[in-house]
Amino acid sequence: MSKWFVISLFLYFPEDKTEYIPAAITSFVFLIGAVLTMRFIIKVSKKEAQKAKEYEQAIFKKMEDTKENS
């Protein structure tokens, strides 16, 4: 009997369904924020990968030039 009482403390289903609206709006706002943040991270990551690739190519070119001059 006490088990059902403890479980029922965490379950709340309102009779008035309009109480779900603020929670839905908040969830939607955070979902949009998460998507935008993820897209921003991916965009920055691609730019950093491109910079690293260019830096790597410059190092290889410098190494080749050094070998040719030796």
C-alpha positions in Angstrom: 0.0 0.0 0.0 2.8 2.5 0.9 4.5 1.6 -2.4 1.5 3.0 -4.4 1.5 6.1 -2.3 5.1 6.8 -3.0 4.7 6.2 -6.7 1.7 8.5 -6.9 3.7 11.4 -5.4 5.7 11.6 -8.6 2.8 11.2 -11.0 0.6 14.2 -11.7 -1.8 14.3 -14.6 -3.8 17.5 -14.4 -7.5 17.6 -15.2 -7.1 20.9 -17.0 -5.0 20.1 -20.0 -4.1 23.8 -20.5 -1.5 23.3 -17.8 0.6 21.4 -20.4 1.0 24.5 -22.6 3.8 26.2 -20.6 5.7 23.0 -20.3 5.3 22.4 -24.0 6.5 25.9 -24.9 9.5 25.6 -22.6 10.4 22.2 -24.0 10.1 23.6 -27.6 12.3 26.6 -26.8 15.0 24.4 -25.3 14.8 22.0 -28.2 15.3 24.9 -30.7 18.2 26.1 -28.6 19.8 22.6 -28.6 19.5 22.3 -32.3 21.0 25.7 -33.0 23.8 25.0 -30.6 24.6 21.7 -32.3 24.6 23.3 -35.7 26.9 26.0 -34.4 29.3 23.5 -33.0 29.3 21.5 -36.3 30.0 24.7 -38.3 32.9 25.7 -36.1 34.3 22.2 -36.1 34.3 22.1 -39.9 36.1 25.4 -40.0 38.7 24.1 -37.5 39.2 20.9 -39.5 39.8 22.9 -42.7 42.4 25.1 -40.9 44.1 22.0 -39.6 44.2 20.5 -43.1 45.7 23.6 -44.5 48.3 23.7 -41.7 49.2 20.1 -42.3 49.6 20.7 -46.0 51.9 23.7 -45.3 54.0 21.5 -43.0 54.3 18.8 -45.6 55.3 21.3 -48.2 57.9 22.8 -45.9 59.3 19.3 -45.2 59.5 18.6 -49.0 61.3 21.9 -49.6 63.8 21.1 -46.8 64.5 17.6 -48.3 65.0 19.1 -51.8 67.5 21.7 -50.4 69.5 19.1 -48.5 
